[in-house]
Amino acid sequence: MTELKEKTVQDIGKLIADNRGKLQAFRFAAAGSKTKNVKEGRNLRREIARLLTELASRKTK
């Protein structure tokens, strides 16, 4: 969590976009039964939520 506080708003935006792309690729792979790590989707969703929470908390300050 502390490394998120050191990043800029633009960096957080890039991380959100990257993780959303990874999540989309994971979903397509899961639909085709090509994925091995089934927990990866949950971890990506949690990471996106953490990033969005940090971004929202900065906007309220």
CHARMM internal coordinates of N, CA and C (Angstrom, degrees):
IC EDIT
DIST 1 N 1 CA 1.4482
DIST 1 CA 1 C 1.5201
ANGL 1 N 1 CA 1 C 111.42
DIST 1 C 2 N 1.3050
ANGL 1 CA 1 C 2 N 118.40
DIHE 1 N 1 CA 1 C 2 N -35.16
DIST 2 N 2 CA 1.4547
ANGL 1 C 2 N 2 CA 119.72
DIHE 1 CA 1 C 2 N 2 CA -176.30
DIST 2 CA 2 C 1.5215
ANGL 2 N 2 CA 2 C 111.62
DIHE 1 C 2 N 2 CA 2 C -66.94
DIST 2 C 3 N 1.3356
ANGL 2 CA 2 C 3 N 117.90
DIHE 2 N 2 CA 2 C 3 N -30.24
DIST 3 N 3 CA 1.4532
ANGL 2 C 3 N 3 CA 118.67
DIHE 2 CA 2 C 3 N 3 CA 179.37
DIST 3 CA 3 C 1.5254
ANGL 3 N 3 CA 3 C 111.57
DIHE 2 C 3 N 3 CA 3 C -70.84
DIST 3 C 4 N 1.3268
ANGL 3 CA 3 C 4 N 118.78
DIHE 3 N 3 CA 3 C 4 N -23.18
DIST 4 N 4 CA 1.4593
ANGL 3 C 4 N 4 CA 121.03
DIHE 3 CA 3 C 4 N 4 CA 175.86
DIST 4 CA 4 C 1.5208
ANGL 4 N 4 CA 4 C 111.35
DIHE 3 C 4 N 4 CA 4 C -69.21
DIST 4 C 5 N 1.3116
ANGL 4 CA 4 C 5 N 116.95
DIHE 4 N 4 CA 4 C 5 N -35.75
DIST 5 N 5 CA 1.4549
ANGL 4 C 5 N 5 CA 120.38
DIHE 4 CA 4 C 5 N 5 CA -178.94
DIST 5 CA 5 C 1.5196
ANGL 5 N 5 CA 5 C 112.18
DIHE 4 C 5 N 5 CA 5 C -68.84
DIST 5 C 6 N 1.3232
ANGL 5 CA 5 C 6 N 117.64
DIHE 5 N 5 CA 5 C 6 N -20.84
DIST 6 N 6 CA 1.4579
ANGL 5 C 6 N 6 CA 121.89
DIHE 5 CA 5 C 6 N 6 CA 179.73
DIST 6 CA 6 C 1.5272
ANGL 6 N 6 CA 6 C 112.74
DIHE 5 C 6 N 6 CA 6 C -85.96
DIST 6 C 7 N 1.3223
ANGL 6 CA 6 C 7 N 118.08
DIHE 6 N 6 CA 6 C 7 N -13.85
DIST 7 N 7 CA 1.4561
ANGL 6 C 7 N 7 CA 121.57
DIHE 6 CA 6 C 7 N 7 CA -176.75
DIST 7 CA 7 C 1.5283
ANGL 7 N 7 CA 7 C 110.76
DIHE 6 C 7 N 7 CA 7 C -85.40
DIST 7 C 8 N 1.3228
ANGL 7 CA 7 C 8 N 115.49
DIHE 7 N 7 CA 7 C 8 N 154.56
DIST 8 N 8 CA 1.4557
ANGL 7 C 8 N 8 CA 120.72
DIHE 7 CA 7 C 8 N 8 CA 178.25
DIST 8 CA 8 C 1.5281
ANGL 8 N 8 CA 8 C 109.48
DIHE 7 C 8 N 8 CA 8 C -83.03
DIST 8 C 9 N 1.3226
ANGL 8 CA 8 C 9 N 115.61
DIHE 8 N 8 CA 8 C 9 N 169.38
DIST 9 N 9 CA 1.4612
ANGL 8 C 9 N 9 CA 120.60
DIHE 8 CA 8 C 9 N 9 CA -179.95
DIST 9 CA 9 C 1.5291
ANGL 9 N 9 CA 9 C 110.00
DIHE 8 C 9 N 9 CA 9 C -64.19
DIST 9 C 10 N 1.3264
ANGL 9 CA 9 C 10 N 116.72
DIHE 9 N 9 CA 9 C 10 N -37.39
DIST 10 N 10 CA 1.4620
ANGL 9 C 10 N 10 CA 120.12
DIHE 9 CA 9 C 10 N 10 CA 179.20
DIST 10 CA 10 C 1.5240
ANGL 10 N 10 CA 10 C 111.06
DIHE 9 C 10 N 10 CA 10 C -66.56
DIST 10 C 11 N 1.3296
ANGL 10 CA 10 C 11 N 117.40
DIHE 10 N 10 CA 10 C 11 N -38.94
DIST 11 N 11 CA 1.4663
ANGL 10 C 11 N 11 CA 120.24
DIHE 10 CA 10 C 11 N 11 CA 177.58
DIST 11 CA 11 C 1.5252
ANGL 11 N 11 CA 11 C 111.42
DIHE 10 C 11 N 11 CA 11 C -64.50
DIST 11 C 12 N 1.3189
ANGL 11 CA 11 C 12 N 116.14
DIHE 11 N 11 CA 11 C 12 N -40.84
DIST 12 N 12 CA 1.4677
ANGL 11 C 12 N 12 CA 119.77
DIHE 11 CA 11 C 12 N 12 CA 178.76
DIST 12 CA 12 C 1.5236
ANGL 12 N 12 CA 12 C 109.84
DIHE 11 C 12 N 12 CA 12 C -64.63
DIST 12 C 13 N 1.3242
ANGL 12 CA 12 C 13 N 117.28
DIHE 12 N 12 CA 12 C 13 N -40.19
DIST 13 N 13 CA 1.4609
ANGL 12 C 13 N 13 CA 120.56
DIHE 12 CA 12 C 13 N 13 CA 177.24
DIST 13 CA 13 C 1.5135
ANGL 13 N 13 CA 13 C 112.06
DIHE 12 C 13 N 13 CA 13 C -60.80
DIST 13 C 14 N 1.3364
ANGL 13 CA 13 C 14 N 116.75
DIHE 13 N 13 CA 13 C 14 N -40.94
DIST 14 N 14 CA 1.4626
ANGL 13 C 14 N 14 CA 120.75
DIHE 13 CA 13 C 14 N 14 CA 178.26
DIST 14 CA 14 C 1.5267
ANGL 14 N 14 CA 14 C 110.97
DIHE 13 C 14 N 14 CA 14 C -65.60
DIST 14 C 15 N 1.3389
ANGL 14 CA 14 C 15 N 116.51
DIHE 14 N 14 CA 14 C 15 N -40.45
DIST 15 N 15 CA 1.4643
ANGL 14 C 15 N 15 CA 120.01
DIHE 14 CA 14 C 15 N 15 CA 178.65
DIST 15 CA 15 C 1.5250
ANGL 15 N 15 CA 15 C 111.20
DIHE 14 C 15 N 15 CA 15 C -64.32
DIST 15 C 16 N 1.3281
ANGL 15 CA 15 C 16 N 116.97
DIHE 15 N 15 CA 15 C 16 N -39.73
DIST 16 N 16 CA 1.4686
ANGL 15 C 16 N 16 CA 120.43
DIHE 15 CA 15 C 16 N 16 CA 178.09
DIST 16 CA 16 C 1.5280
ANGL 16 N 16 CA 16 C 109.63
DIHE 15 C 16 N 16 CA 16 C -61.76
DIST 16 C 17 N 1.3297
ANGL 16 CA 16 C 17 N 116.80
DIHE 16 N 16 CA 16 C 17 N -46.62
DIST 17 N 17 CA 1.4675
ANGL 16 C 17 N 17 CA 120.41
DIHE 16 CA 16 C 17 N 17 CA -179.92
DIST 17 CA 17 C 1.5266
ANGL 17 N 17 CA 17 C 111.23
DIHE 16 C 17 N 17 CA 17 C -62.15
DIST 17 C 18 N 1.3293
ANGL 17 CA 17 C 18 N 117.01
DIHE 17 N 17 CA 17 C 18 N -42.51
DIST 18 N 18 CA 1.4622
ANGL 17 C 18 N 18 CA 120.43
DIHE 17 CA 17 C 18 N 18 CA 179.09
DIST 18 CA 18 C 1.5246
ANGL 18 N 18 CA 18 C 111.43
DIHE 17 C 18 N 18 CA 18 C -62.77
DIST 18 C 19 N 1.3306
ANGL 18 CA 18 C 19 N 116.33
DIHE 18 N 18 CA 18 C 19 N -45.52
DIST 19 N 19 CA 1.4703
ANGL 18 C 19 N 19 CA 119.76
DIHE 18 CA 18 C 19 N 19 CA -178.50
DIST 19 CA 19 C 1.5186
ANGL 19 N 19 CA 19 C 111.39
DIHE 18 C 19 N 19 CA 19 C -67.50
DIST 19 C 20 N 1.3213
ANGL 19 CA 19 C 20 N 117.80
DIHE 19 N 19 CA 19 C 20 N -34.94
DIST 20 N 20 CA 1.4680
ANGL 19 C 20 N 20 CA 119.55
DIHE 19 CA 19 C 20 N 20 CA 176.58
DIST 20 CA 20 C 1.5234
ANGL 20 N 20 CA 20 C 110.55
DIHE 19 C 20 N 20 CA 20 C -66.02
DIST 20 C 21 N 1.3234
ANGL 20 CA 20 C 21 N 117.30
DIHE 20 N 20 CA 20 C 21 N -37.07
DIST 21 N 21 CA 1.4600
ANGL 20 C 21 N 21 CA 120.53
DIHE 20 CA 20 C 21 N 21 CA 175.75
DIST 21 CA 21 C 1.5209
ANGL 21 N 21 CA 21 C 111.85
DIHE 20 C 21 N 21 CA 21 C -64.86
DIST 21 C 22 N 1.3303
ANGL 21 CA 21 C 22 N 116.00
DIHE 21 N 21 CA 21 C 22 N -42.30
DIST 22 N 22 CA 1.4618
ANGL 21 C 22 N 22 CA 120.24
DIHE 21 CA 21 C 22 N 22 CA 177.01
DIST 22 CA 22 C 1.5244
ANGL 22 N 22 CA 22 C 111.10
DIHE 21 C 22 N 22 CA 22 C -62.92
DIST 22 C 23 N 1.3365
ANGL 22 CA 22 C 23 N 116.85
DIHE 22 N 22 CA 22 C 23 N -39.54
DIST 23 N 23 CA 1.4611
ANGL 22 C 23 N 23 CA 120.75
DIHE 22 CA 22 C 23 N 23 CA 179.90
DIST 23 CA 23 C 1.5218
ANGL 23 N 23 CA 23 C 110.27
DIHE 22 C 23 N 23 CA 23 C -65.80
DIST 23 C 24 N 1.3161
ANGL 23 CA 23 C 24 N 117.19
DIHE 23 N 23 CA 23 C 24 N -40.14
DIST 24 N 24 CA 1.4569
ANGL 23 C 24 N 24 CA 120.26
DIHE 23 CA 23 C 24 N 24 CA 178.41
DIST 24 CA 24 C 1.5330
ANGL 24 N 24 CA 24 C 110.58
DIHE 23 C 24 N 24 CA 24 C -64.51
DIST 24 C 25 N 1.3172
ANGL 24 CA 24 C 25 N 116.39
DIHE 24 N 24 CA 24 C 25 N -42.73
DIST 25 N 25 CA 1.4659
ANGL 24 C 25 N 25 CA 119.78
DIHE 24 CA 24 C 25 N 25 CA 177.98
DIST 25 CA 25 C 1.5242
ANGL 25 N 25 CA 25 C 110.48
DIHE 24 C 25 N 25 CA 25 C -63.82
DIST 25 C 26 N 1.3335
ANGL 25 CA 25 C 26 N 116.87
DIHE 25 N 25 CA 25 C 26 N -38.80
DIST 26 N 26 CA 1.4594
ANGL 25 C 26 N 26 CA 120.47
DIHE 25 CA 25 C 26 N 26 CA 178.34
DIST 26 CA 26 C 1.5272
ANGL 26 N 26 CA 26 C 110.60
DIHE 25 C 26 N 26 CA 26 C -63.02
DIST 26 C 27 N 1.3232
ANGL 26 CA 26 C 27 N 116.15
DIHE 26 N 26 CA 26 C 27 N -42.43
DIST 27 N 27 CA 1.4696
ANGL 26 C 27 N 27 CA 119.09
DIHE 26 CA 26 C 27 N 27 CA -179.15
DIST 27 CA 27 C 1.5202
ANGL 27 N 27 CA 27 C 111.64
DIHE 26 C 27 N 27 CA 27 C -64.68
DIST 27 C 28 N 1.3275
ANGL 27 CA 27 C 28 N 117.48
DIHE 27 N 27 CA 27 C 28 N -40.16
DIST 28 N 28 CA 1.4592
ANGL 27 C 28 N 28 CA 119.68
DIHE 27 CA 27 C 28 N 28 CA 177.07
DIST 28 CA 28 C 1.5264
ANGL 28 N 28 CA 28 C 111.31
DIHE 27 C 28 N 28 CA 28 C -66.00
DIST 28 C 29 N 1.3314
ANGL 28 CA 28 C 29 N 116.72
DIHE 28 N 28 CA 28 C 29 N -38.63
DIST 29 N 29 CA 1.4604
ANGL 28 C 29 N 29 CA 120.29
DIHE 28 CA 28 C 29 N 29 CA 178.46
DIST 29 CA 29 C 1.5269
ANGL 29 N 29 CA 29 C 110.47
DIHE 28 C 29 N 29 CA 29 C -67.52
DIST 29 C 30 N 1.3360
ANGL 29 CA 29 C 30 N 116.53
DIHE 29 N 29 CA 29 C 30 N -37.01
DIST 30 N 30 CA 1.4600
ANGL 29 C 30 N 30 CA 120.05
DIHE 29 CA 29 C 30 N 30 CA -179.88
DIST 30 CA 30 C 1.5284
ANGL 30 N 30 CA 30 C 110.55
DIHE 29 C 30 N 30 CA 30 C -68.19
DIST 30 C 31 N 1.3254
ANGL 30 CA 30 C 31 N 116.27
DIHE 30 N 30 CA 30 C 31 N -35.57
DIST 31 N 31 CA 1.4633
ANGL 30 C 31 N 31 CA 119.42
DIHE 30 CA 30 C 31 N 31 CA 179.18
DIST 31 CA 31 C 1.5254
ANGL 31 N 31 CA 31 C 110.58
DIHE 30 C 31 N 31 CA 31 C -66.75
DIST 31 C 32 N 1.3147
ANGL 31 CA 31 C 32 N 116.26
DIHE 31 N 31 CA 31 C 32 N -31.04
DIST 32 N 32 CA 1.4565
ANGL 31 C 32 N 32 CA 120.65
DIHE 31 CA 31 C 32 N 32 CA 179.01
DIST 32 CA 32 C 1.5049
ANGL 32 N 32 CA 32 C 113.05
DIHE 31 C 32 N 32 CA 32 C -94.28
DIST 32 C 33 N 1.2986
ANGL 32 CA 32 C 33 N 117.73
DIHE 32 N 32 CA 32 C 33 N 8.72
DIST 33 N 33 CA 1.4705
ANGL 32 C 33 N 33 CA 124.53
DIHE 32 CA 32 C 33 N 33 CA -179.94
DIST 33 CA 33 C 1.5220
ANGL 33 N 33 CA 33 C 112.60
DIHE 32 C 33 N 33 CA 33 C 56.16
DIST 33 C 34 N 1.3436
ANGL 33 CA 33 C 34 N 116.62
DIHE 33 N 33 CA 33 C 34 N 39.96
DIST 34 N 34 CA 1.4518
ANGL 33 C 34 N 34 CA 120.32
DIHE 33 CA 33 C 34 N 34 CA -179.79
DIST 34 CA 34 C 1.5287
ANGL 34 N 34 CA 34 C 111.96
DIHE 33 C 34 N 34 CA 34 C -104.78
DIST 34 C 35 N 1.2977
ANGL 34 CA 34 C 35 N 118.07
DIHE 34 N 34 CA 34 C 35 N -2.69
DIST 35 N 35 CA 1.4612
ANGL 34 C 35 N 35 CA 119.98
DIHE 34 CA 34 C 35 N 35 CA -175.72
DIST 35 CA 35 C 1.5207
ANGL 35 N 35 CA 35 C 111.23
DIHE 34 C 35 N 35 CA 35 C -94.56
DIST 35 C 36 N 1.3118
ANGL 35 CA 35 C 36 N 115.17
DIHE 35 N 35 CA 35 C 36 N 145.54
DIST 36 N 36 CA 1.4572
ANGL 35 C 36 N 36 CA 121.11
DIHE 35 CA 35 C 36 N 36 CA 178.64
DIST 36 CA 36 C 1.5211
ANGL 36 N 36 CA 36 C 111.32
DIHE 35 C 36 N 36 CA 36 C -103.48
DIST 36 C 37 N 1.3309
ANGL 36 CA 36 C 37 N 117.04
DIHE 36 N 36 CA 36 C 37 N -38.76
DIST 37 N 37 CA 1.4519
ANGL 36 C 37 N 37 CA 121.85
DIHE 36 CA 36 C 37 N 37 CA -176.75
DIST 37 CA 37 C 1.5335
ANGL 37 N 37 CA 37 C 109.27
DIHE 36 C 37 N 37 CA 37 C -94.08
DIST 37 C 38 N 1.3153
ANGL 37 CA 37 C 38 N 117.35
DIHE 37 N 37 CA 37 C 38 N 99.17
DIST 38 N 38 CA 1.4552
ANGL 37 C 38 N 38 CA 120.83
DIHE 37 CA 37 C 38 N 38 CA -175.63
DIST 38 CA 38 C 1.5240
ANGL 38 N 38 CA 38 C 112.77
DIHE 37 C 38 N 38 CA 38 C -77.94
DIST 38 C 39 N 1.3242
ANGL 38 CA 38 C 39 N 118.01
DIHE 38 N 38 CA 38 C 39 N -14.83
DIST 39 N 39 CA 1.4614
ANGL 38 C 39 N 39 CA 120.71
DIHE 38 CA 38 C 39 N 39 CA 178.37
DIST 39 CA 39 C 1.5239
ANGL 39 N 39 CA 39 C 112.55
DIHE 38 C 39 N 39 CA 39 C -84.64
DIST 39 C 40 N 1.2990
ANGL 39 CA 39 C 40 N 116.67
DIHE 39 N 39 CA 39 C 40 N -7.61
DIST 40 N 40 CA 1.4601
ANGL 39 C 40 N 40 CA 120.35
DIHE 39 CA 39 C 40 N 40 CA -177.51
DIST 40 CA 40 C 1.5267
ANGL 40 N 40 CA 40 C 111.74
DIHE 39 C 40 N 40 CA 40 C -61.94
DIST 40 C 41 N 1.3162
ANGL 40 CA 40 C 41 N 117.46
DIHE 40 N 40 CA 40 C 41 N -38.07
DIST 41 N 41 CA 1.4622
ANGL 40 C 41 N 41 CA 121.35
DIHE 40 CA 40 C 41 N 41 CA 179.23
DIST 41 CA 41 C 1.5152
ANGL 41 N 41 CA 41 C 112.27
DIHE 40 C 41 N 41 CA 41 C -61.85
DIST 41 C 42 N 1.3195
ANGL 41 CA 41 C 42 N 116.40
DIHE 41 N 41 CA 41 C 42 N -43.33
DIST 42 N 42 CA 1.4545
ANGL 41 C 42 N 42 CA 120.85
DIHE 41 CA 41 C 42 N 42 CA 178.55
DIST 42 CA 42 C 1.5212
ANGL 42 N 42 CA 42 C 111.07
DIHE 41 C 42 N 42 CA 42 C -63.84
DIST 42 C 43 N 1.3352
ANGL 42 CA 42 C 43 N 115.79
DIHE 42 N 42 CA 42 C 43 N -42.62
DIST 43 N 43 CA 1.4597
ANGL 42 C 43 N 43 CA 120.06
DIHE 42 CA 42 C 43 N 43 CA 179.99
DIST 43 CA 43 C 1.5235
ANGL 43 N 43 CA 43 C 111.63
DIHE 42 C 43 N 43 CA 43 C -64.79
DIST 43 C 44 N 1.3215
ANGL 43 CA 43 C 44 N 117.31
DIHE 43 N 43 CA 43 C 44 N -38.91
DIST 44 N 44 CA 1.4589
ANGL 43 C 44 N 44 CA 120.56
DIHE 43 CA 43 C 44 N 44 CA 178.28
DIST 44 CA 44 C 1.5269
ANGL 44 N 44 CA 44 C 111.04
DIHE 43 C 44 N 44 CA 44 C -66.00
DIST 44 C 45 N 1.3258
ANGL 44 CA 44 C 45 N 116.82
DIHE 44 N 44 CA 44 C 45 N -42.64
DIST 45 N 45 CA 1.4715
ANGL 44 C 45 N 45 CA 119.71
DIHE 44 CA 44 C 45 N 45 CA 178.62
DIST 45 CA 45 C 1.5207
ANGL 45 N 45 CA 45 C 111.16
DIHE 44 C 45 N 45 CA 45 C -62.57
DIST 45 C 46 N 1.3187
ANGL 45 CA 45 C 46 N 116.73
DIHE 45 N 45 CA 45 C 46 N -39.87
DIST 46 N 46 CA 1.4696
ANGL 45 C 46 N 46 CA 120.50
DIHE 45 CA 45 C 46 N 46 CA 178.72
DIST 46 CA 46 C 1.5191
ANGL 46 N 46 CA 46 C 111.38
DIHE 45 C 46 N 46 CA 46 C -65.99
DIST 46 C 47 N 1.3205
ANGL 46 CA 46 C 47 N 116.93
DIHE 46 N 46 CA 46 C 47 N -40.71
DIST 47 N 47 CA 1.4634
ANGL 46 C 47 N 47 CA 120.52
DIHE 46 CA 46 C 47 N 47 CA 179.68
DIST 47 CA 47 C 1.5328
ANGL 47 N 47 CA 47 C 110.48
DIHE 46 C 47 N 47 CA 47 C -65.70
DIST 47 C 48 N 1.3314
ANGL 47 CA 47 C 48 N 117.15
DIHE 47 N 47 CA 47 C 48 N -40.55
DIST 48 N 48 CA 1.4631
ANGL 47 C 48 N 48 CA 120.73
DIHE 47 CA 47 C 48 N 48 CA 176.80
DIST 48 CA 48 C 1.5211
ANGL 48 N 48 CA 48 C 109.92
DIHE 47 C 48 N 48 CA 48 C -62.15
DIST 48 C 49 N 1.3216
ANGL 48 CA 48 C 49 N 117.28
DIHE 48 N 48 CA 48 C 49 N -42.45
DIST 49 N 49 CA 1.4684
ANGL 48 C 49 N 49 CA 120.85
DIHE 48 CA 48 C 49 N 49 CA 178.87
DIST 49 CA 49 C 1.5234
ANGL 49 N 49 CA 49 C 111.11
DIHE 48 C 49 N 49 CA 49 C -63.41
DIST 49 C 50 N 1.3211
ANGL 49 CA 49 C 50 N 117.62
DIHE 49 N 49 CA 49 C 50 N -39.73
DIST 50 N 50 CA 1.4718
ANGL 49 C 50 N 50 CA 120.52
DIHE 49 CA 49 C 50 N 50 CA 177.62
DIST 50 CA 50 C 1.5226
ANGL 50 N 50 CA 50 C 111.27
DIHE 49 C 50 N 50 CA 50 C -62.46
DIST 50 C 51 N 1.3204
ANGL 50 CA 50 C 51 N 115.66
DIHE 50 N 50 CA 50 C 51 N -43.01
DIST 51 N 51 CA 1.4584
ANGL 50 C 51 N 51 CA 120.08
DIHE 50 CA 50 C 51 N 51 CA 179.99
DIST 51 CA 51 C 1.5273
ANGL 51 N 51 CA 51 C 111.14
DIHE 50 C 51 N 51 CA 51 C -65.65
DIST 51 C 52 N 1.3219
ANGL 51 CA 51 C 52 N 117.00
DIHE 51 N 51 CA 51 C 52 N -42.78
DIST 52 N 52 CA 1.4608
ANGL 51 C 52 N 52 CA 120.35
DIHE 51 CA 51 C 52 N 52 CA 179.41
DIST 52 CA 52 C 1.5248
ANGL 52 N 52 CA 52 C 111.49
DIHE 51 C 52 N 52 CA 52 C -65.92
DIST 52 C 53 N 1.3252
ANGL 52 CA 52 C 53 N 117.16
DIHE 52 N 52 CA 52 C 53 N -36.04
DIST 53 N 53 CA 1.4604
ANGL 52 C 53 N 53 CA 121.28
DIHE 52 CA 52 C 53 N 53 CA 177.59
DIST 53 CA 53 C 1.5209
ANGL 53 N 53 CA 53 C 110.75
DIHE 52 C 53 N 53 CA 53 C -64.93
DIST 53 C 54 N 1.3222
ANGL 53 CA 53 C 54 N 116.76
DIHE 53 N 53 CA 53 C 54 N -43.42
DIST 54 N 54 CA 1.4672
ANGL 53 C 54 N 54 CA 120.84
DIHE 53 CA 53 C 54 N 54 CA 178.17
DIST 54 CA 54 C 1.5219
ANGL 54 N 54 CA 54 C 110.42
DIHE 53 C 54 N 54 CA 54 C -63.32
DIST 54 C 55 N 1.3255
ANGL 54 CA 54 C 55 N 117.20
DIHE 54 N 54 CA 54 C 55 N -41.17
DIST 55 N 55 CA 1.4426
ANGL 54 C 55 N 55 CA 121.43
DIHE 54 CA 54 C 55 N 55 CA 179.26
DIST 55 CA 55 C 1.5231
ANGL 55 N 55 CA 55 C 111.61
DIHE 54 C 55 N 55 CA 55 C -64.71
DIST 55 C 56 N 1.3203
ANGL 55 CA 55 C 56 N 116.90
DIHE 55 N 55 CA 55 C 56 N -41.79
DIST 56 N 56 CA 1.4670
ANGL 55 C 56 N 56 CA 120.90
DIHE 55 CA 55 C 56 N 56 CA 178.96
DIST 56 CA 56 C 1.5202
ANGL 56 N 56 CA 56 C 111.64
DIHE 55 C 56 N 56 CA 56 C -67.75
DIST 56 C 57 N 1.3227
ANGL 56 CA 56 C 57 N 117.33
DIHE 56 N 56 CA 56 C 57 N -37.47
DIST 57 N 57 CA 1.4641
ANGL 56 C 57 N 57 CA 119.39
DIHE 56 CA 56 C 57 N 57 CA -179.81
DIST 57 CA 57 C 1.5280
ANGL 57 N 57 CA 57 C 110.66
DIHE 56 C 57 N 57 CA 57 C -68.47
DIST 57 C 58 N 1.3101
ANGL 57 CA 57 C 58 N 118.04
DIHE 57 N 57 CA 57 C 58 N -29.84
DIST 58 N 58 CA 1.4689
ANGL 57 C 58 N 58 CA 120.37
DIHE 57 CA 57 C 58 N 58 CA 177.03
DIST 58 CA 58 C 1.5175
ANGL 58 N 58 CA 58 C 111.36
DIHE 57 C 58 N 58 CA 58 C -72.36
DIST 58 C 59 N 1.3226
ANGL 58 CA 58 C 59 N 117.57
DIHE 58 N 58 CA 58 C 59 N -33.35
DIST 59 N 59 CA 1.4589
ANGL 58 C 59 N 59 CA 120.37
DIHE 58 CA 58 C 59 N 59 CA -179.00
DIST 59 CA 59 C 1.5253
ANGL 59 N 59 CA 59 C 112.14
DIHE 58 C 59 N 59 CA 59 C -72.78
DIST 59 C 60 N 1.3146
ANGL 59 CA 59 C 60 N 116.96
DIHE 59 N 59 CA 59 C 60 N -26.69
DIST 60 N 60 CA 1.4625
ANGL 59 C 60 N 60 CA 119.38
DIHE 59 CA 59 C 60 N 60 CA -179.76
DIST 60 CA 60 C 1.5123
ANGL 60 N 60 CA 60 C 112.01
DIHE 59 C 60 N 60 CA 60 C -81.09
DIST 60 C 61 N 1.3247
ANGL 60 CA 60 C 61 N 117.66
DIHE 60 N 60 CA 60 C 61 N -17.26
DIST 61 N 61 CA 1.4698
ANGL 60 C 61 N 61 CA 121.12
DIHE 60 CA 60 C 61 N 61 CA -178.42
DIST 61 CA 61 C 1.4987
ANGL 61 N 61 CA 61 C 111.78
DIHE 60 C 61 N 61 CA 61 C -78.48
END
COOR INIT
IC SEED 1 N 1 CA 1 C
IC BUILD
